[in-house]
């Protein structure tokens, strides 16, 4: 009788353990990733990451991974963004190498993290870089050249002497000096350098020199135009219309110039009709203007984009009570294939119109009501 009792107890313990273990395994392997746990990605998928920059300043840094290829578009906003960027990127860059770095234009909120300083090692040194593609023109020449830009040039040339390939976006578009207009980054996914009128014509606005590119994944397209302004967008649309190759509708559009009132114009949006839009900025910051409606993302931008989609995401916002910054969506990741798209946010999955900040400081467009 005693033996049977011991056996029964042991059997009960084993059944309970198996039940708990099975439930635990189901939880681990089938749980949908939550906003505070960013997903991992398998080879063959395309993932596009919009990164928080670790401070209250507006800037861009976009990381793209497809197969074994890593792409970094810009690294703003200041030198002290670098620890946030490397901590994030190290989760995904397993071989310490970035195949393509795109420096869209010369403003520090796009290149400071690439360069670094005596305190923070720039990403161009931190990682091995295969190729740099950057802006052909800038107004920051001679005495107008900034220290950040001068250091970028010096570091770029040092890397070239060590084997890194460098092309301007104009060389890529014209397919000269060994450059290509399109680069296959994995099977079925390519990076296409688009033409920009201001690659070879001067502008009074530095933003118009921005490198413009499209990631193409079959019939799906993802558009990045840096800080291209209204007239640059107009030239972009007209150029492709004139060569009978109009810009396609886009699954995803990185809002031009951080959601400013002078970018993401109706002319461009009418053509690309984005399903998703991401704004890289610190919402509500007075960094550039005290006019609340013009602070990023601006009311004009919202009114224009609302016609096409309400799926608008923003990386960072001001924490007014503490006069500092905090995540809005946080790091925003689009994991996409030809048939589906998943959005993961490190802080919150709420779209822009659902935030209290939006309800307080922005007029809700009728299309979003």
C-alpha positions in Angstrom: 0.0 0.0 0.0 2.8 2.3 0.9 4.6 1.6 -2.5 1.4 2.3 -4.4 0.9 5.6 -2.5 4.5 6.7 -3.4 4.0 5.7 -7.0 0.7 7.6 -7.2 2.3 10.8 -5.7 5.3 10.5 -8.1 2.9 10.0 -11.1 0.9 13.1 -10.0 4.0 15.2 -9.8 5.2 14.1 -13.2 1.8 14.9 -14.8 1.7 18.3 -13.2 5.3 19.0 -14.4 4.4 17.9 -17.9 1.3 20.0 -17.9 3.2 23.1 -16.7 6.1 22.4 -19.1 3.9 22.0 -22.1 2.0 25.2 -21.3 5.3 27.0 -20.8 6.6 25.7 -24.2 3.4 26.8 -25.9 3.7 30.2 -24.3 7.4 30.6 -25.4 7.0 29.4 -28.9 3.6 30.8 -29.8 3.3 34.0 -27.9 2.9 37.0 -30.3 5.8 39.5 -29.7 4.8 42.4 -27.5 5.8 46.0 -27.8 8.5 45.7 -25.2 10.2 42.7 -26.8 11.5 43.3 -30.3 11.3 40.3 -32.7 14.2 38.4 -34.3 14.2 37.9 -38.1 15.0 34.9 -40.2 17.0 35.0 -43.4 15.0 35.9 -46.5 12.7 38.4 -44.7 12.9 42.1 -45.0 12.9 44.2 -41.9 13.0 48.0 -41.7 13.8 49.7 -38.4 13.3 53.3 -37.5 15.5 54.0 -34.5 15.2 56.2 -31.4 18.2 58.4 -31.0 18.6 58.7 -27.2 18.0 62.4 -26.9 15.4 65.1 -27.5 16.8 66.2 -30.9 15.2 65.4 -34.2 17.2 63.2 -36.6 17.1 60.1 -38.7 18.6 56.7 -38.4 17.0 53.8 -40.4 18.4 50.2 -40.4 17.4 47.7 -43.0 18.1 44.0 -43.0 17.4 41.5 -45.7 19.0 38.1 -45.7 22.7 38.6 -44.8 22.7 42.3 -45.9 22.7 45.2 -43.5 21.9 48.8 -44.6 22.1 51.9 -42.5 20.5 55.1 -43.8 21.9 58.0 -41.7 22.9 58.1 -38.1 21.7 61.2 -36.2 21.0 63.2 -34.3 24.0 64.1 -32.2 27.2 62.4 -31.1 25.5 61.1 -27.9 23.0 59.1 -30.0 25.8 56.6 -30.7 25.4 54.4 -27.6 21.7 54.0 -28.3 22.3 53.2 -31.9 25.1 50.6 -31.4 23.2 48.9 -28.5 20.2 48.5 -30.9 22.2 47.5 -34.0 24.4 45.0 -32.2 21.3 42.9 -31.8 21.0 42.3 -35.5 24.5 42.9 -37.0 26.1 39.6 -36.2 29.3 39.9 -38.3 30.2 43.4 -37.3 29.8 44.6 -40.9 27.4 46.9 -42.7 27.2 46.4 -46.4 25.7 49.7 -47.3 25.8 53.1 -45.5 23.7 55.8 -47.0 24.5 59.4 -45.8 21.5 61.3 -47.3 22.8 64.9 -46.7 25.3 66.9 -44.7 23.2 68.0 -41.7 24.5 66.8 -38.4 21.1 65.3 -37.4 21.8 62.7 -40.2 25.6 62.1 -40.0 26.8 63.0 -36.5 26.5 59.4 -35.4 28.5 58.2 -38.4 31.4 60.4 -37.5 31.6 60.4 -33.7 34.1 62.3 -31.6 36.6 61.7 -28.8 33.9 60.5 -26.5 31.9 58.3 -28.8 33.3 56.1 -31.6 31.4 56.8 -34.8 29.5 54.0 -36.5 31.8 54.2 -39.5 34.6 53.1 -37.2 32.6 50.9 -35.0 31.5 48.6 -37.8 33.3 47.4 -41.0 31.8 49.3 -43.9 31.7 47.8 -47.4 30.2 50.7 -49.3 29.2 54.4 -48.6 26.7 56.1 -50.9 26.2 59.8 -50.2 25.1 63.3 -51.4 26.9 64.7 -54.5 26.4 68.4 -53.4 26.3 70.6 -50.4 26.3 74.3 -49.6 28.7 73.7 -46.7 31.9 74.4 -48.5 34.9 76.5 -47.6 34.3 78.6 -44.5 30.7 77.3 -44.3 31.9 73.7 -43.8 30.9 72.4 -40.4 33.2 70.4 -38.2 30.9 67.4 -38.4 31.0 67.5 -42.2 34.7 68.0 -42.3 35.3 65.0 -40.0 32.9 63.0 -42.1 34.9 63.7 -45.3 38.1 62.8 -43.5 36.8 59.6 -42.1 35.2 58.6 -45.4 38.5 59.0 -47.2 40.4 57.1 -44.6 38.0 54.2 -45.0 38.3 54.4 -48.8 42.1 54.1 -48.4 41.4 50.9 -46.4 39.1 49.3 -49.0 35.7 50.7 -48.4 33.9 51.6 -51.7 32.5 55.2 -52.1 30.0 56.5 -54.6 27.8 59.5 -54.8 24.1 59.0 -55.5 24.6 60.6 -58.9 27.3 58.1 -59.8 25.0 55.4 -58.8 22.1 56.7 -60.8 24.3 57.3 -63.9 26.0 53.9 -63.4 29.5 55.3 -63.8 32.9 54.6 -62.1 31.7 51.1 -61.2 28.6 52.2 -59.4 25.1 50.7 -60.0 21.6 52.1 -59.9 20.2 49.1 -58.2 21.8 46.7 -55.7 20.4 43.2 -55.0 20.4 42.9 -51.2 18.8 39.5 -51.0 16.8 37.2 -53.3 13.8 39.2 -54.6 14.8 42.4 -52.7 16.8 45.3 -54.2 17.8 48.8 -53.3 17.3 51.4 -56.0 19.0 54.8 -56.0 16.5 57.3 -57.4 17.3 60.4 -59.4 17.1 63.7 -57.6 17.3 67.0 -59.7 19.5 68.4 -56.9 22.2 65.8 -57.3 23.5 68.1 -60.0 21.8 71.4 -59.5 22.2 73.8 -56.6 19.6 74.6 -54.1 19.3 77.3 -51.4 18.0 74.5 -49.0 20.5 71.9 -47.9 17.7 69.4 -47.5 17.1 69.2 -51.2 20.5 67.5 -51.8 19.1 64.4 -50.0 19.8 60.9 -51.4 16.5 59.3 -52.4 16.1 55.6 -52.6 13.5 52.9 -52.9 13.6 49.4 -51.5 11.8 47.1 -54.0 10.4 43.7 -52.9 8.4 42.5 -55.9 5.3 44.6 -56.2 6.0 46.2 -52.7 7.9 49.4 -52.5 9.4 51.4 -49.5 10.4 55.0 -50.1 13.1 57.0 -48.3 13.7 60.7 -49.4 15.8 62.0 -46.5 14.8 65.7 -45.9 13.8 66.4 -49.5 11.7 69.5 -49.6 8.7 70.6 -51.6 10.4 71.6 -54.8 12.7 68.6 -54.6 9.6 66.3 -54.4 8.1 68.1 -57.4 11.2 67.5 -59.5 11.2 63.8 -58.3 7.6 63.2 -59.4 8.0 65.1 -62.7 11.2 63.3 -63.6 9.8 59.9 -63.4 6.6 60.9 -65.1 8.6 62.4 -68.0 10.5 59.1 -68.6 7.2 57.2 -68.5 8.2 55.4 -65.3 6.1 57.0 -62.6 6.9 56.4 -59.0 4.9 53.4 -57.7 2.4 53.2 -54.9 4.3 52.5 -51.7 3.6 50.2 -48.7 5.8 52.5 -46.5 7.0 56.1 -46.7 9.5 57.7 -44.3 8.0 61.1 -43.9 10.0 63.8 -45.6 12.0 66.2 -43.3 10.6 64.7 -40.1 7.0 65.6 -40.9 7.7 69.3 -41.6 5.1 71.5 -43.2 7.4 72.0 -46.2 7.7 68.3 -47.2 5.6 65.2 -47.8 3.6 67.3 -50.3 0.3 66.4 -52.0 2.1 66.0 -55.3 4.3 63.2 -54.0 1.6 61.6 -51.8 -0.9 61.5 -54.7 1.5 59.3 -56.6 2.9 57.0 -53.9 -0.3 56.7 -51.8 1.4 55.2 -48.8 -0.2 52.6 -46.6 2.2 53.3 -43.6 4.1 56.4 -42.7 6.9 56.8 -40.1 8.0 60.2 -38.8 11.5 60.3 -37.3 11.3 63.2 -34.8 10.7 64.2 -31.2 7.1 65.2 -31.3 6.4 68.6 -29.8 10.0 69.7 -29.6 10.6 73.5 -30.0 14.1 72.8 -31.4 13.2 74.6 -34.7 10.1 76.7 -34.0 7.9 78.0 -31.2 4.9 77.7 -33.5 3.2 74.6 -32.0 1.4 73.7 -35.2 4.7 73.7 -37.2 6.5 71.5 -34.6 7.2 68.0 -35.9 5.0 66.3 -36.9 3.3 69.4 -38.2 -0.4 70.0 -38.7 0.1 70.6 -42.4 1.8 67.3 -42.8 -0.9 65.5 -40.8 -3.7 67.1 -42.9 -2.0 66.0 -46.1 -1.1 62.4 -45.2 -4.5 61.7 -43.5 -6.1 61.4 -46.9 -4.1 58.3 -47.6 -3.6 56.5 -44.3 -4.1 56.8 -40.5 -1.2 54.3 -39.9 1.3 57.0 -38.9 4.0 56.2 -36.3 6.4 58.5 -34.5 9.6 57.5 -32.8 10.0 60.0 -29.9 8.1 62.7 -28.1 8.7 65.5 -25.6 8.1 64.6 -21.9 6.7 68.0 -21.0 6.5 67.5 -17.3 10.2 66.8 -17.1 11.3 69.0 -20.1 13.0 66.0 -21.6 12.2 63.2 -24.1 10.5 59.8 -23.9 9.4 57.2 -26.5 6.3 57.6 -28.5 6.2 54.4 -30.5 9.9 54.0 -29.7 12.0 51.9 -32.1 9.6 51.0 -35.0 10.1 47.8 -37.0 8.3 46.7 -40.1 8.8 43.0 -40.8 7.6 42.4 -44.4 7.3 39.8 -47.1 5.4 39.8 -50.3 2.1 38.8 -48.7 2.1 40.4 -45.2 3.5 43.1 -43.0 3.9 43.2 -39.3 4.6 46.3 -37.2 6.4 46.1 -33.9 7.1 49.0 -31.6 9.4 48.9 -28.6 7.1 51.3 -26.5 3.6 51.3 -27.8 1.7 50.2 -30.9 -0.7 53.2 -30.9 -0.9 55.1 -34.1 -0.5 58.9 -34.0 -4.1 59.9 -33.8 -4.6 57.8 -30.6 -2.0 59.7 -28.5 -3.0 62.3 -25.9 -0.3 64.5 -27.4 -2.1 64.5 -30.8 -5.5 65.1 -29.2 -4.1 68.1 -27.3 -2.0 69.8 -29.9 -3.4 68.8 -33.3 -6.7 69.2 -35.0 -8.0 65.8 -36.1 -8.5 65.7 -39.9 -11.9 64.6 -41.0 -10.5 61.6 -42.7 -9.3 60.3 -39.3 -12.6 60.9 -37.5 
